[in-house]
Amino acid sequence: MIRIVIADDHKLMRMGLMSLFNVQRGMKVVGEAEDGETAVELVRSLKPDVVIMDLMMPKVSGADATAAIMSFAPGTGVVVLSSFTNSADMARAISNGARGAQAKESPTENLVDAIRTVAAGGTAISPEIDQFIREDPPPATLTEKQMEILKSVGRGLSNKDIAQQLDISPVSVKKHLTVIFAKLGAATRTEAAVIAMRKNLLKQ
């Protein structure tokens, strides 16, 4: 029996998925969550085989909830289900450990097959999502300090202004920027800011 937790902030979506899964042979919904924080708590207590994870949820996003789940239950299969299939959040969820990714508009049989595949230890990422990630992969993880500097760059601050704001030396800011550019694949401050905006990094 594949035990499933559904995490989605829309009740009608949860009800529809529950109806779909509970009539499938060998599947059972054991819990539902309306936000990412509750999803993490349910996985901790119920120990499901698979979590159906929406991306855009209150309190904790689907990508961050996936990372939290992987930290204590790496064997749990997370299948991201979202309308935002070409977003940085989708790429980040997969980078954080999700082994399945399907669009909400996909045929129901695709989702059912994805659950069975992920529960068996495989991966089930739809071709269009896989193509997007290959073409525009998530950047290497930035440290908290690097994120602060990147956001300051996005606001148009100079190295001197950033140094004063963060109480570090301009030389240190320049060293951090060198690492940030390398992680983002950028050559200039402007290019780094554009990449950060495209990948929604400045909203984190």
PEPEMO-V54119 format. One record per residue. N is the residue number from 0. RES is the residue in one letter. SS is DSSP state (2 for helix, 1 for strand, 0 for the rest). OMEGA is omega in whole degrees, -180 to 180 (NA if undefined). Layout:
N_RES_SS_OMEGA ; N_RES_SS_OMEGA
This chain:
0_M_0_177 ; 1_I_1_-179 ; 2_R_1_-169 ; 3_I_1_169 ; 4_V_1_179 ; 5_I_1_178 ; 6_A_1_179 ; 7_D_0_-176 ; 8_D_0_177 ; 9_H_0_-176 ; 10_K_2_-179 ; 11_L_2_177 ; 12_M_2_179 ; 13_R_2_-179 ; 14_M_2_-180 ; 15_G_2_179 ; 16_L_2_179 ; 17_M_2_179 ; 18_S_2_180 ; 19_L_2_-174 ; 20_F_2_-175 ; 21_N_2_176 ; 22_V_0_179 ; 23_Q_0_178 ; 24_R_0_176 ; 25_G_0_178 ; 26_M_1_178 ; 27_K_1_175 ; 28_V_1_-177 ; 29_V_1_180 ; 30_G_1_177 ; 31_E_1_-177 ; 32_A_1_-180 ; 33_E_0_176 ; 34_D_1_-176 ; 35_G_2_-180 ; 36_E_2_178 ; 37_T_2_178 ; 38_A_2_180 ; 39_V_2_-180 ; 40_E_2_-180 ; 41_L_2_178 ; 42_V_2_180 ; 43_R_2_-175 ; 44_S_2_-174 ; 45_L_2_180 ; 46_K_0_179 ; 47_P_0_176 ; 48_D_0_-176 ; 49_V_1_173 ; 50_V_1_172 ; 51_I_1_-169 ; 52_M_1_171 ; 53_D_0_-179 ; 54_L_0_-173 ; 55_M_0_-179 ; 56_M_0_178 ; 57_P_1_174 ; 58_K_0_179 ; 59_V_0_-179 ; 60_S_0_178 ; 61_G_2_179 ; 62_A_2_-180 ; 63_D_2_177 ; 64_A_2_177 ; 65_T_2_179 ; 66_A_2_180 ; 67_A_2_-180 ; 68_I_2_-180 ; 69_M_2_-178 ; 70_S_2_-180 ; 71_F_2_179 ; 72_A_0_-176 ; 73_P_0_179 ; 74_G_0_179 ; 75_T_0_179 ; 76_G_1_177 ; 77_V_1_175 ; 78_V_1_180 ; 79_V_1_180 ; 80_L_1_-174 ; 81_S_1_173 ; 82_S_0_-177 ; 83_F_0_-173 ; 84_T_0_-179 ; 85_N_0_-179 ; 86_S_0_176 ; 87_A_2_179 ; 88_D_2_177 ; 89_M_2_179 ; 90_A_2_-179 ; 91_R_2_178 ; 92_A_2_179 ; 93_I_2_177 ; 94_S_2_-179 ; 95_N_0_174 ; 96_G_0_177 ; 97_A_0_-179 ; 98_R_0_177 ; 99_G_1_178 ; 100_A_1_-179 ; 101_Q_1_175 ; 102_A_1_178 ; 103_K_0_-179 ; 104_E_0_-178 ; 105_S_0_175 ; 106_P_0_-177 ; 107_T_2_-180 ; 108_E_2_177 ; 109_N_2_-180 ; 110_L_2_178 ; 111_V_2_178 ; 112_D_2_-180 ; 113_A_2_180 ; 114_I_2_-180 ; 115_R_2_-180 ; 116_T_2_-178 ; 117_V_2_179 ; 118_A_2_179 ; 119_A_0_178 ; 120_G_0_-179 ; 121_G_0_177 ; 122_T_0_-178 ; 123_A_1_179 ; 124_I_1_-176 ; 125_S_0_-176 ; 126_P_2_-178 ; 127_E_2_178 ; 128_I_2_179 ; 129_D_2_180 ; 130_Q_2_179 ; 131_F_2_-178 ; 132_I_2_179 ; 133_R_2_-179 ; 134_E_2_-176 ; 135_D_0_-175 ; 136_P_0_177 ; 137_P_0_-179 ; 138_P_0_174 ; 139_A_0_-176 ; 140_T_0_177 ; 141_L_0_177 ; 142_T_0_180 ; 143_E_2_179 ; 144_K_2_180 ; 145_Q_2_178 ; 146_M_2_178 ; 147_E_2_-180 ; 148_I_2_180 ; 149_L_2_178 ; 150_K_2_178 ; 151_S_2_176 ; 152_V_2_179 ; 153_G_2_178 ; 154_R_0_176 ; 155_G_0_-179 ; 156_L_0_177 ; 157_S_0_177 ; 158_N_2_-180 ; 159_K_2_179 ; 160_D_2_180 ; 161_I_2_179 ; 162_A_2_179 ; 163_Q_2_-178 ; 164_Q_2_-176 ; 165_L_2_179 ; 166_D_0_174 ; 167_I_0_-178 ; 168_S_0_175 ; 169_P_2_177 ; 170_V_2_179 ; 171_S_2_177 ; 172_V_2_-180 ; 173_K_2_178 ; 174_K_2_178 ; 175_H_2_-180 ; 176_L_2_178 ; 177_T_2_179 ; 178_V_2_180 ; 179_I_2_179 ; 180_F_2_-179 ; 181_A_2_-179 ; 182_K_2_-178 ; 183_L_2_-175 ; 184_G_0_-178 ; 185_A_0_179 ; 186_A_0_-177 ; 187_T_0_177 ; 188_R_2_-179 ; 189_T_2_180 ; 190_E_2_178 ; 191_A_2_180 ; 192_A_2_179 ; 193_V_2_179 ; 194_I_2_-180 ; 195_A_2_179 ; 196_M_2_-179 ; 197_R_2_-179 ; 198_K_0_177 ; 199_N_0_-178 ; 200_L_2_-176 ; 201_L_2_179 ; 202_K_2_-176 ; 203_Q_0_NA
